[in-house]
Amino acid sequence: MRKIMLMMLVVTMIATSFTFNAEVAEASSPFPDMPNSGHDTINRLVKDGILVGSPDGKLNPGQTVTRGEAITMIGRALKLDGTQRQTKFTDVSRSHYASGYIATGSEMGLIAGRTSTTFDPSGHVTRAEMAVFLQRAFNLTRTRTDVIYRDVNANTFGSNAINAITTAGVSVGYPDGSFKPTNGTTRLEYILFLGRALYPELKLPEYQPNPDVLEQFATKAVVFNAPSGLNVRSGAGTQYPSIGRLANGTEVNYYNVVGNWAAFTYNGEIAYVSLSYLRTPSTGGSGSLAGKTIVVDAGHGGHDPGAVAASNGLREKDFNLAVALKLQRRLEAAGARVIMTRTTDVFLTLTERANIANRNNADAFISIHANAGPSSANGSETFWNRNHASADSKRLAESIQSEMIAKLNTRNRGVKEGNFTVIQTSRMASVLVEVGFLSNAEEARKLASNSFQEDAAEAIFQGTVKYFR
């Protein structure tokens, strides 16, 4: 994975055709449109025959690098066989300038196509894709728990690669605490990142997160149900030492989630507490769902990824689980007994999911999903089934749907009757929620956002509370 991302990134910075020219490489300004920064890196890559420029002799530093360009630069950096030849992709002919590197890269497992038969050589490379290419190409394996960007979470495509290139001194993101993973990668960005990955002396200083910046985008919560206090740890896990303790009612403003751990600022440093003991102020009190048993089902899992977003690689199974865990916290904080069909990336059959609810005599069953369809399709919808508890199921669906539309500002696709096995077999009030469309690039970007996932969980929670009232 990491080598693939690196190769893709490098190729993106190349131009339509890169042929090393010794006379250009020795010139003090190898390109007529040299940018204001990055001269040392540009000259080094030109000298080493990795960066050549476009056929018109220009660098075009502000243009977005393409997949064909990226793989070409990576191929040159790794000294791969770039001899033009036939590839397995229908959209890359033998005569394509990058065909050799695309063929070699795919054979080595460094790169993959958009589909099994297409590569999309003219497609643009996002910053997350760039991170993946570099990670794979340079085998960047080391990561840190304190690498935090406000717009990157565990469900963001390329999150591990983004962490790895940050740890390796290849990138530090933007001053506002973001990485902008879905933005296109400019040629200059790609050149700088590639140079830092190739040449140790060009690496950035060690990454230092800025808690003051991250605090501006924090989620407000309070400690609850921790009789002897909540341990504050130096890392995201019980294996890290406790560096303090928080009493019930203490406010925690966390700005990222690592597994089931919330990252926040403690005594001026980044620290972690368990999400199981945090409650958001909007959860409606500890007793509003007391006595209720609710089964939360994160759709898909294991070998079944569900839908996959072509724009950012977000898998439905990961999105579903992220929202389900966030919903679990809210329901438990409101006093409900919550049973999860899964809390990790495992596979269960549809019948097994429904049977969990039936065996536990649940009061409600909520299955969480993301949708797929034509690229123009968008919006939220909620399904119910008339096989069991039809009136209650429809009312629960209507309640959740209205809260989602109000909270998420998505297109209202309505409440619909559906014959999905999980709601057809569950004997209590049962719904299947389709939060948004992974096949829609704009909506997929939102679905990958931790803040949107929190909002989705909050909307489903509030709809559930309203139903039980």
C-alpha positions as CSV (number, residue, x, y, z in Angstrom):
1,M,0.0,0.0,0.0
2,R,2.7,2.5,1.0
3,K,4.8,1.9,-2.1
4,I,1.8,2.2,-4.3
5,M,0.9,5.6,-2.9
6,L,4.5,6.9,-3.2
7,M,4.7,5.8,-6.8
8,M,1.4,7.4,-7.6
9,L,2.5,10.7,-6.0
10,V,5.8,10.8,-7.8
11,V,4.2,10.2,-11.2
12,T,1.7,13.0,-10.6
13,M,4.4,15.6,-10.5
14,I,5.8,14.6,-13.8
15,A,4.5,16.2,-16.9
16,T,2.8,14.5,-19.9
17,S,6.2,13.3,-21.1
18,F,9.4,13.4,-19.1
19,T,12.7,12.9,-20.9
20,F,15.8,13.9,-19.1
21,N,17.8,16.7,-20.7
22,A,21.3,17.2,-19.3
23,E,21.6,20.8,-20.6
24,V,18.4,21.8,-18.8
25,A,19.5,20.0,-15.6
26,E,22.7,22.0,-15.4
27,A,21.0,25.3,-15.9
28,S,20.5,27.5,-12.8
29,S,16.8,27.8,-13.7
30,P,15.8,24.6,-15.4
31,F,12.3,25.9,-16.1
32,P,11.0,29.4,-17.2
33,D,8.2,29.2,-14.7
34,M,10.2,28.4,-11.6
35,P,8.1,29.0,-8.4
36,N,9.2,31.2,-5.5
37,S,10.2,28.3,-3.3
38,G,11.6,24.7,-3.6
39,H,14.5,25.6,-6.0
40,D,16.9,23.2,-4.2
41,T,14.5,20.3,-4.5
42,I,13.6,21.0,-8.1
43,N,17.3,21.3,-9.1
44,R,18.2,18.1,-7.3
45,L,15.4,16.1,-8.9
46,V,16.3,17.5,-12.4
47,K,20.0,16.7,-11.8
48,D,19.1,13.1,-10.9
49,G,16.9,12.7,-14.0
50,I,13.6,12.3,-12.0
51,L,12.0,15.6,-12.9
52,V,12.1,16.9,-16.5
53,G,9.0,19.0,-17.1
54,S,6.3,19.3,-19.8
55,P,6.9,19.0,-23.5
56,D,6.7,22.8,-23.7
57,G,9.7,23.0,-21.3
58,K,7.6,24.4,-18.4
59,L,7.2,23.1,-14.9
60,N,3.6,24.2,-14.4
61,P,4.0,24.1,-10.6
62,G,0.4,25.1,-9.8
63,Q,-1.3,22.5,-12.0
64,T,-2.6,19.3,-10.4
65,V,-0.4,16.3,-11.0
66,T,-2.0,13.3,-12.8
67,R,-1.7,9.6,-12.1
68,G,0.3,9.0,-15.2
69,E,2.8,11.8,-14.3
70,A,3.0,10.6,-10.7
71,I,3.9,7.0,-11.6
72,T,6.5,8.2,-14.0
73,M,8.3,10.2,-11.4
74,I,8.1,7.4,-8.9
75,G,9.3,4.9,-11.4
76,R,12.3,7.1,-12.2
77,A,13.0,7.6,-8.5
78,L,12.9,3.9,-7.9
79,K,14.8,3.1,-11.1
80,L,12.0,0.9,-12.4
81,D,11.7,-0.4,-16.0
82,G,10.0,2.3,-17.9
83,T,10.2,0.7,-21.4
84,Q,6.9,1.5,-23.2
85,R,4.9,-1.7,-23.5
86,Q,1.4,-3.2,-23.3
87,T,-0.4,-2.9,-20.0
88,K,-3.4,-4.7,-18.5
89,F,-5.4,-1.5,-18.5
90,T,-7.7,-0.7,-21.5
91,D,-7.1,3.1,-21.1
92,V,-3.3,2.9,-21.3
93,S,-2.0,2.0,-24.7
94,R,1.5,0.7,-25.5
95,S,2.4,4.2,-26.9
96,H,1.4,6.1,-23.8
97,Y,4.4,7.8,-22.3
98,A,3.9,6.2,-18.8
99,S,2.9,2.7,-20.1
100,G,6.2,1.1,-19.0
101,Y,6.1,2.5,-15.4
102,I,2.4,1.7,-15.1
103,A,3.0,-1.9,-16.2
104,T,6.0,-2.3,-13.9
105,G,4.3,-0.6,-11.0
106,S,1.1,-2.7,-11.2
107,E,3.2,-5.9,-11.6
108,M,5.1,-5.1,-8.5
109,G,2.0,-4.2,-6.6
110,L,3.1,-0.6,-6.1
111,I,0.1,0.9,-7.9
112,A,-3.5,-0.2,-8.7
113,G,-6.0,0.9,-11.2
114,R,-9.2,2.8,-10.6
115,T,-10.9,-0.5,-11.6
116,S,-9.6,-3.9,-12.5
117,T,-9.4,-2.8,-16.2
118,T,-8.8,1.0,-16.1
119,F,-6.0,3.1,-14.7
120,D,-7.2,6.6,-15.4
121,P,-3.7,8.0,-16.3
122,S,-5.1,11.6,-16.7
123,G,-7.0,11.6,-13.4
124,H,-5.8,13.9,-10.7
125,V,-4.0,12.8,-7.5
126,T,-5.4,13.9,-4.2
127,R,-3.2,14.7,-1.2
128,A,-4.4,11.5,0.5
129,E,-3.5,9.4,-2.6
130,M,-0.1,11.2,-2.7
131,A,0.5,10.1,0.8
132,V,-0.3,6.5,0.0
133,F,2.0,6.5,-3.1
134,L,4.9,7.8,-1.1
135,Q,4.3,5.5,1.8
136,R,4.4,2.5,-0.5
137,A,7.2,3.6,-2.6
138,F,9.5,4.4,0.3
139,N,8.2,1.8,2.7
140,L,7.4,4.4,5.4
141,T,6.1,2.2,8.2
142,R,6.7,4.3,11.3
143,T,3.7,6.3,12.7
144,R,2.9,8.3,15.9
145,T,-0.2,8.5,18.0
146,D,0.2,12.3,18.3
147,V,0.0,13.0,14.6
148,I,-3.4,14.8,14.5
149,Y,-5.1,16.7,11.7
150,R,-8.5,18.2,12.3
151,D,-9.8,16.8,9.0
152,V,-8.3,13.3,9.2
153,N,-9.6,10.4,11.3
154,A,-9.3,6.6,11.3
155,N,-11.9,6.4,8.5
156,T,-10.3,8.9,6.2
157,F,-8.8,7.2,3.1
158,G,-5.0,7.2,3.5
159,S,-5.1,8.1,7.2
160,N,-2.2,5.7,8.0
161,A,-0.2,7.0,5.1
162,I,-0.8,10.6,6.0
163,N,0.5,9.8,9.5
164,A,3.5,7.9,8.1
165,I,4.6,10.7,5.8
166,T,4.2,13.2,8.6
167,T,6.3,11.1,10.9
168,A,8.9,10.7,8.2
169,G,9.3,14.5,7.8
170,V,7.7,14.6,4.4
171,S,4.7,16.8,5.3
172,V,3.3,18.8,8.2
173,G,0.0,19.8,6.7
174,Y,-1.4,23.3,6.8
175,P,-1.1,26.0,9.5
176,D,-4.8,25.7,10.4
177,G,-4.2,22.1,11.6
178,S,-5.7,20.5,8.5
179,F,-4.2,18.2,5.8
180,K,-6.9,18.6,3.2
181,P,-6.8,15.0,2.1
182,T,-9.3,15.3,-0.7
183,N,-7.7,18.3,-2.3
184,G,-5.7,17.8,-5.5
185,T,-1.9,17.7,-5.3
186,T,-0.1,20.4,-7.2
187,R,3.0,19.6,-9.1
188,L,5.1,21.7,-6.7
189,E,3.6,19.9,-3.7
190,Y,4.4,16.6,-5.2
191,I,7.9,17.6,-6.1
192,L,8.6,18.8,-2.5
193,F,7.1,15.7,-1.0
194,L,9.0,13.4,-3.3
195,G,12.3,15.3,-2.6
196,R,11.8,15.0,1.1
197,A,11.1,11.3,0.8
198,L,14.2,10.7,-1.4
199,Y,16.8,13.0,0.2
200,P,17.2,12.9,4.0
201,E,18.8,16.3,4.1
202,L,15.6,17.8,2.7
203,K,13.3,16.4,5.4
204,L,11.2,18.7,7.5
205,P,11.8,19.2,11.3
206,E,10.0,16.8,13.6
207,Y,6.3,17.2,13.5
208,Q,4.8,19.1,16.5
209,P,1.0,19.2,16.8
210,N,-0.4,22.6,17.8
211,P,-3.1,22.0,20.5
212,D,-4.1,25.7,20.4
213,V,-5.1,25.3,16.7
214,L,-6.8,22.0,17.2
215,E,-8.9,23.2,20.1
216,Q,-10.8,25.5,17.8
217,F,-12.3,22.4,16.1
218,A,-12.9,20.4,19.2
219,T,-16.1,18.4,20.2
220,K,-17.3,19.3,23.7
221,A,-18.0,16.5,26.1
222,V,-18.0,15.8,29.8
223,V,-16.7,12.9,31.9
224,F,-19.5,10.6,33.2
225,N,-19.9,7.2,34.9
226,A,-16.3,7.1,36.2
227,P,-16.8,6.6,40.0
228,S,-13.0,6.8,40.8
229,G,-12.2,9.2,38.0
230,L,-11.1,8.8,34.4
231,N,-7.5,8.1,33.6
232,V,-5.7,10.5,31.3
233,R,-3.1,8.7,29.3
234,S,-0.1,9.8,27.3
235,G,-1.1,7.6,24.3
236,A,-4.2,6.0,22.8
237,G,-4.4,2.8,24.8
238,T,-4.2,1.3,28.3
239,Q,-0.6,0.3,27.6
240,Y,0.4,4.0,27.9
241,P,1.0,5.5,31.4
242,S,-1.6,7.5,33.2
243,I,-0.6,11.1,33.5
244,G,-3.6,12.4,35.4
245,R,-7.2,11.7,36.4
246,L,-10.5,13.6,35.6
247,A,-13.5,13.7,37.9
248,N,-17.1,13.1,36.7
249,G,-18.5,16.3,35.2
250,T,-15.1,17.5,33.9
251,E,-15.3,19.1,30.5
252,V,-13.2,17.5,27.8
253,N,-12.9,19.2,24.4
254,Y,-11.5,16.5,22.1
255,Y,-10.4,17.1,18.5
256,N,-9.6,13.6,17.2
257,V,-10.4,9.9,17.8
258,V,-7.9,7.1,17.7
259,G,-9.8,3.8,18.1
260,N,-11.9,4.3,21.2
261,W,-9.7,7.1,22.5
262,A,-10.3,10.8,22.4
263,A,-7.4,13.2,21.9
264,F,-7.5,16.5,23.8
265,T,-5.1,19.0,25.5
266,Y,-4.1,18.2,29.0
267,N,-1.6,20.5,30.8
268,G,-0.5,21.9,27.4
269,E,0.2,18.5,25.9
270,I,-1.9,16.1,23.8
271,A,-3.3,13.3,25.9
272,Y,-6.1,10.7,25.6
273,V,-9.1,9.4,27.5
274,S,-11.5,6.6,26.8
275,L,-14.6,7.6,24.8
276,S,-16.6,5.2,26.8
277,Y,-16.7,7.7,29.7
278,L,-17.4,10.8,27.7
279,R,-20.9,12.3,27.1
280,T,-21.7,15.1,24.8
281,P,-23.9,17.9,26.3
282,S,-26.7,17.3,23.7
283,T,-27.3,13.7,24.7
284,G,-30.4,14.6,26.7
285,G,-29.5,13.4,30.2
286,S,-28.6,10.1,31.7
287,G,-32.1,8.8,32.1
288,S,-34.0,9.6,29.0
289,L,-33.6,6.0,27.6
290,A,-33.4,4.2,30.9
291,G,-34.7,0.7,30.7
292,K,-34.6,0.5,26.9
293,T,-32.6,-2.2,25.1
294,I,-31.4,-1.0,21.7
295,V,-29.4,-3.0,19.2
296,V,-27.1,-1.0,16.9
297,D,-26.0,-2.7,13.8
298,A,-23.0,-1.4,11.8
299,G,-23.7,-2.8,8.3
300,H,-21.2,-5.0,6.4
301,G,-17.8,-5.8,7.8
302,G,-14.9,-8.3,7.4
303,H,-14.7,-9.5,3.9
304,D,-17.8,-7.5,2.9
305,P,-16.7,-3.9,2.6
306,G,-20.1,-2.7,1.2
307,A,-19.9,0.3,-1.1
308,V,-16.6,2.0,-1.7
309,A,-16.2,5.7,-2.6
310,A,-14.2,6.1,-5.9
311,S,-13.3,9.6,-4.9
312,N,-11.6,9.0,-1.6
313,G,-11.6,5.2,-1.0
314,L,-13.9,5.3,2.0
315,R,-15.4,1.9,2.6
316,E,-19.0,1.6,3.8
317,K,-18.1,-0.9,6.5
318,D,-15.7,1.6,8.1
319,F,-18.2,4.5,8.0
320,N,-21.0,2.3,9.4
321,L,-18.9,1.2,12.3
322,A,-17.6,4.7,13.1
323,V,-21.2,6.1,13.3
324,A,-22.4,3.1,15.2
325,L,-19.7,3.5,17.9
326,K,-20.5,7.2,18.2
327,L,-24.2,6.4,18.5
328,Q,-23.5,3.7,21.2
329,R,-21.8,6.3,23.4
330,R,-24.8,8.6,23.2
331,L,-27.4,5.9,23.8
332,E,-25.5,4.5,26.8
333,A,-25.1,8.0,28.2
334,A,-28.9,8.4,28.1
335,G,-29.3,5.2,30.1
336,A,-30.0,2.6,27.4
337,R,-28.7,-0.9,27.4
338,V,-26.9,-1.0,24.0
339,I,-26.0,-4.2,22.2
340,M,-23.7,-3.9,19.2
341,T,-23.8,-6.5,16.5
342,R,-20.1,-5.7,15.9
343,T,-17.6,-3.3,17.4
344,T,-14.7,-4.4,15.2
345,D,-14.2,-5.3,11.5
346,V,-15.8,-8.7,11.5
347,F,-18.4,-10.3,9.2
348,L,-21.9,-11.4,10.4
349,T,-24.7,-12.8,8.2
350,L,-27.9,-10.7,7.9
351,T,-29.8,-13.3,9.9
352,E,-27.2,-13.3,12.7
353,R,-27.7,-9.6,13.1
354,A,-31.4,-9.8,13.4
355,N,-31.2,-12.8,15.8
356,I,-29.0,-10.8,18.2
357,A,-31.9,-8.3,18.5
358,N,-34.5,-11.1,18.8
359,R,-32.6,-13.0,21.4
360,N,-32.2,-9.9,23.6
361,N,-35.9,-8.8,23.3
362,A,-34.7,-5.5,22.1
363,D,-37.0,-2.4,22.1
364,A,-35.4,-1.2,18.9
365,F,-33.0,-2.3,16.1
366,I,-31.1,0.4,14.1
367,S,-29.0,-0.7,11.2
368,I,-26.5,2.0,9.9
369,H,-25.4,2.2,6.2
370,A,-24.1,4.4,3.5
371,N,-25.7,4.4,0.0
372,A,-24.4,3.9,-3.5
373,G,-25.9,4.7,-6.9
374,P,-25.4,7.0,-9.9
375,S,-22.8,9.7,-9.2
376,S,-25.5,12.4,-9.1
377,A,-27.6,10.6,-6.4
378,N,-27.4,12.1,-3.0
379,G,-29.3,12.5,0.3
380,S,-30.5,10.5,3.3
381,E,-33.3,8.0,3.6
382,T,-34.6,5.6,6.2
383,F,-36.3,2.2,5.6
384,W,-38.8,0.2,7.6
385,N,-40.6,-3.1,7.1
386,R,-44.2,-4.1,7.9
387,N,-43.4,-7.8,8.7
388,H,-43.1,-7.1,12.5
389,A,-44.1,-4.1,14.6
390,S,-44.9,-2.2,11.4
391,A,-46.5,0.9,13.0
392,D,-43.6,1.3,15.5
393,S,-41.0,0.7,12.8
394,K,-42.5,3.4,10.6
395,R,-42.7,5.8,13.4
396,L,-39.1,5.2,14.4
397,A,-38.0,5.7,10.8
398,E,-39.9,8.9,10.5
399,S,-38.4,10.2,13.7
400,I,-34.8,9.4,12.7
401,Q,-35.3,10.7,9.2
402,S,-36.6,14.1,10.3
403,E,-33.6,14.5,12.7
404,M,-31.1,13.5,10.0
405,I,-32.4,16.0,7.5
406,A,-32.4,18.8,10.1
407,K,-29.0,18.0,11.4
408,L,-27.1,17.0,8.3
409,N,-28.7,19.3,5.8
410,T,-28.9,16.5,3.3
411,R,-31.5,16.0,0.6
412,N,-34.6,14.3,2.0
413,R,-35.1,11.1,0.1
414,G,-37.9,10.1,2.5
415,V,-39.0,7.3,4.7
416,K,-39.6,4.1,2.6
417,E,-40.7,0.5,3.1
418,G,-37.9,-1.9,2.3
419,N,-37.5,-5.6,2.3
420,F,-34.0,-5.8,3.8
421,T,-33.4,-9.0,5.8
422,V,-32.3,-7.3,9.0
423,I,-35.4,-5.3,9.4
424,Q,-37.7,-7.9,7.9
425,T,-36.6,-10.5,10.4
426,S,-36.2,-8.3,13.5
427,R,-39.4,-8.6,15.6
428,M,-39.3,-5.1,17.2
429,A,-39.3,-1.6,15.9
430,S,-36.6,-1.8,13.2
431,V,-35.1,0.6,10.7
432,L,-32.2,0.7,8.2
433,V,-30.7,4.1,7.9
434,E,-28.9,5.2,4.7
435,V,-27.0,8.3,5.8
436,G,-25.6,9.4,2.4
437,F,-24.1,8.3,-0.9
438,L,-20.5,7.1,-1.2
439,S,-20.9,7.2,-5.0
440,N,-21.4,11.0,-4.8
441,A,-17.9,12.7,-4.5
442,E,-19.1,15.6,-2.5
443,E,-21.2,13.5,-0.1
444,A,-18.4,11.0,0.2
445,R,-16.1,13.8,1.4
446,K,-18.6,14.6,4.1
447,L,-19.1,11.0,5.1
448,A,-15.3,10.7,5.7
449,S,-15.4,13.6,8.1
450,N,-15.3,12.9,11.8
451,S,-17.5,15.9,12.5
452,F,-20.1,14.7,10.0
453,Q,-20.1,11.2,11.5
454,E,-20.6,12.8,14.9
455,D,-23.6,14.8,13.5
456,A,-25.0,11.6,11.9
457,A,-24.8,9.8,15.2
458,E,-26.4,12.7,17.1
459,A,-29.3,12.9,14.6
460,I,-30.0,9.2,14.9
461,F,-29.8,9.4,18.7
462,Q,-32.1,12.4,18.9
463,G,-34.6,10.6,16.5
464,T,-34.5,7.6,18.8
465,V,-35.1,9.6,21.9
466,K,-38.0,11.4,20.2
467,Y,-39.5,8.0,19.2
468,F,-39.4,6.7,22.8
469,R,-41.0,9.8,24.2
